[in-house]
Amino acid sequence: MDVISIGETMVLFTPNTLGKIRYANQYTSRIAGAETNTLIGLAKLGHQAGWISRLGRDEFGEQILNTVRGEGVDVSKVVMDDGAPTGILFKEILNQDSVNIYYYRKDSAASKLSPNDLDKDYIANAKFLYLSGITPALSPSCRKTVFESIDMAKDNGLKIVFDPNIRRKLWKEEEARKVILEIAGKSDVILPGISECEFLFGTREYTQAVQSFHELGVETVIVKLGDKGAYYSTFDSKGYIDSYPVKAVIDPVGAGDGFAAGVLSGFLDNLPISESVKRGCAIGAMVCSTNGDIEGLPSKRELHQFYNSNFIDEVNR
């Protein structure tokens, strides 16, 4: 594998109408998982991506497994659990500016992940280990699994890329801050958003946060600035990449995962860091323009078309 990741993916139900869920009677279902979003993005760009997880041996688990496998991600290290269910969540869209998420993931199959689910050879033969801050929040065994995977990756020379992806509903703030910073200190690349910089270091001044990450030992820090683009900093270079204009933001959820896929893809293609971040910004914009987490993730051909979209007619004839 080029990139492997560990984490939970659930089935997301969204009502087909706006308003309170109590009045909804028709739903659309999709899969939702930060790690699989990024892995699918990488697979669409032509890279070898592998997923380590657990799913319930139920219809929701089969839906997720079939979807992730169908998008080109290796699922040979996904365990189907007979004793625990697949997690689900609901997205309640009251209006364009008010969205509520309801999780039903307690004691899910993925929360039972343990170091026994890690294959040392599988990890040893990859190039990057991609982690998010969601997985260590799911359970003590998930947290242990994440730290064990980091040790395995370091022992075998993998680069560790970490997106803090802080979910306040999953754990207490003090605990989250402690664990996120501990993982950050073991990472080679970190991809925080500006709100996560504020959560971890008490400042929205991203250059200060970047310096704090460097002091932890992180070599490469790339801060996502939303519609303002991204700022990157290594021990010997730094720079700012503009965002791409989006005519209409349809669904911003998953944009950060697409950004991570773009950056990792750039690393795998041996692009300069500025070009890797540019690719991340482009894919983030593309995901925002489409409904769903994975539907807007592009192939290499579609990415190049997006770069050249000023020279293409609005209707492809």
Steps between C-alpha positions, in 0.01 A plus 500: 500500500600862447282619789317313773262636760306383804155617599124467514264545208124516557183522295362854484127565463389843379130596471391594151329811642619788718382529858488291816561130460178421689308610190715314246383179339743459209878482526806466280777276628873538436817384669685744725851464638789746503766237436315321219421837338873566473585145392232506228636836385845345469370193317318720248829678437669170417671416828488177701300561818418255779253518789522334843171489691215293641141488375194325634396192307176672404351670196654836591840335525453334162396834347818666626726212402357481148522877450858541625618193307314616190684834513833319476615487864650176634272361774687176568577616857140588589352261759130414487380478862217262592458651846478876442303722260611744233466862611246732340436875512232745395544849353217739582502805271272763651611760246811598307669636815385248760596132489487244782677163501372211712735205553403141585847350532538402867639143526519478121722241333762764420519606865623145572815548290806371685872458427418140403333640188832641377707304249867595544595392147211693349614818674870436432444488125318836477648846444267715712282440805211747498320556832224724627417613852162328481621141545679545836184663636280196436623277785809416708572202273478723189744743659739217581469378141589843361813530713602143418462575128720808541772289662479244218515776240803664659679165531457451124579848372148613405410867503213577737241753382250619761176698468385600853134492386382584851151375591398668825197272544727195536716600798579762761701800382795450736536135401463582129766772517747271680460206261492711181823677598664168587417358156608825335839473666548158339390616152705613201217701342199660670193650328307711754217741430517849648235414764711200605803727540288711734381193692855367547696821556244769582570712192355552155829654391610207288868596480519475880326161492737382228799592716346307791464190281861532384609520863326164556724358226256503206700551182216612268195700611222584253220715642163493323356852484167416335408738220827687561713207381780338699832587663789254508822499697795261519829543683645669190210645296158659542233644277134577438274341239182678389169319504312421180178691440184297550185623323275343762589303813263202483641290786823591686513173695790287378694791350780457756524130418526583131768756584698228680466268199635773272798574724588131542462444126742784437752345738467164324549668161813672638358847446646800689306573816347813345355292214380231742312761705364653179363156406343473845329839462368406158348171617352666810324748271374221276356308796322815627326535166333158517249340733658223709843428647648290218291587196714803411837328533668515156711275283829643371328587170218683678752681719688625194171609343425697817838672483421601141131573554540862384568360155210252486142569400244470781332218306728220384381435142 
